[in-house]
Amino acid sequence: MRKYLQNSPQAAARIVALTIVADGDVAQAELASLDELAVHEQLGLERDALHAVIDTFCEDLLSSKQLAWVNNCPVDEYTLSELMGEIDAPALRRKVLGFCVALAEVDGHVAAPPHSWRCAFDQMSRRSSIGGPGLSLLARHLP
């Protein structure tokens, strides 16, 4: 898995990419939502750069043999923790969580996330002192 600078736009975009591929189906509605939400602009990336991060994330998954889809998650717990750990700025964590919630709901199919996702989002939310509607929306989808 590639390393990105801490709190970089690319590290944040990779978490968004993980959300898009997590259910095993990259829906057109999810890709359209990226533009509607202006995710690239809000993360400080050009549109093509955001899509490049998504592409390279998928390449990394394929080359690392991560795509076992164990428990509906394309990455193992260690990798997930590493990816989430690259974002520790509270405002950026809140922004990324908001994108993840919006993108997870857009295609009407929210896969039940595995325990590792619950732990990662719990860790992300605690570190950024998130409360309120964004986390509540996410929590609705956690078993």
N, C-alpha and C positions, 0 to 999 in steps of 0.2 A: 504494500500500500504506500502510495506517495506521501511524503510529509509536506505539510504546508505551514507557513508561519502562524504563530499563535494569533488568533483573532483576525486572520486575514480574510478577505472576501472569498477566497477559494476554499478555505476551511469551512466557512459558513455555508457556502454553496454545496459542498459535499454532503453536509447534513441534510440539506434540502433534497439532494439527489438520492440519498438513502431513503428518504420518505417516499419519493416517487417510485423507486424500484422495490420497496419493501413487500408489496403484496404480489409481486411477480408479474404484474401487468402495468406497463406504462401506457396509461390511457391518454387519448388525445385531449380530453378535458383537463387533465393535469398539466399537460404542456401548454394548453391555451391559458390556463390559470397563471402560469409563470409570467406570461405577458400581461395579463389583466392586473395582476398584483404588482407588476413592475419589479419583480424580485431582483432582476439584474441591476436595475438602477438603485434600489434600496440597499443592495450589498456593495455598490460601488464598482460594478462590472459592466462591460459591454454585453449585449445579448449573446453574441457569439461566444464570448468568454465563459458565460454561465453554461451554455450548452457544451462547451469544450470540457468543463469540469465534470458535467454529467457523463459525457462520453468516456473521459479518462477514469472516472470512478468505476464505470462498468468494465472497462479494460482491466483495471486493477482487480476487480472481483473475479473476472475470468482467469487472469494469470495467476492469482493466488489460490485458485480452487475454492474460493469462499462460497460459491453458488450452490451449496448443498440444500438450501432452503429449510434448514432444520428449525422447527418451531416458528415458521413464517418469518425468519430473519435471514437476510443474505450474508450476514457477517457474524463471527463468533463474539462471545462476550468481551474478550480481551480487545479485539479490534474495535468493537463498538465503544468501549470505554476510552480507547485512544482517540477515536474520532471526536467523541463528545468532549474530551479533555482539551482539544485544540481551541475550544471556544470557552473563555472564562470571563469575558467582559459582560457584566450584567445586562447592559442595554442590548448588546448583540445577541445574547442568549434569549432575551425576551422576543426580539425580532425574529430569530430563527424558529423559536417555538411557535410563534404566531403563523409563520409560513407553513410549518409542518402540520399544524391543525387544519389550516385552510386547504392545503393540498390533499391531506388524508381524506377529507370529507367531500371533495369536489366531484369525484366519480361515483359517489353513492356506494362505494365498497370500501369499508374500513376493516382490514384484516385484524383479527385479534392479535395484538403484539405479544411477543414472548416475554417471559420474566425479565430477560436482560434489557429489553426496551423500557419496561416499567422502571427498572433500576436506573437506567441511563437518564430518562426524562426526569425522574425524581431527583437524581443528583444534579441535573442541569437546573431544575427549578429551584432547588434549595440554594444552590450557589448564587443564583441571581435574584433571590428574594421575590420570586414570582408568586403571585396569588391572583385571584380574580378570574375573569372570564376565560382567558386563554388557557390556563391550566385546567379550569373546570371543563372546558370543551374536550380537551385531551383526555381527562380522567374518565369521561363518559365512555370512552372506547377501550379502557383498560379493564381486563377481566378481574 
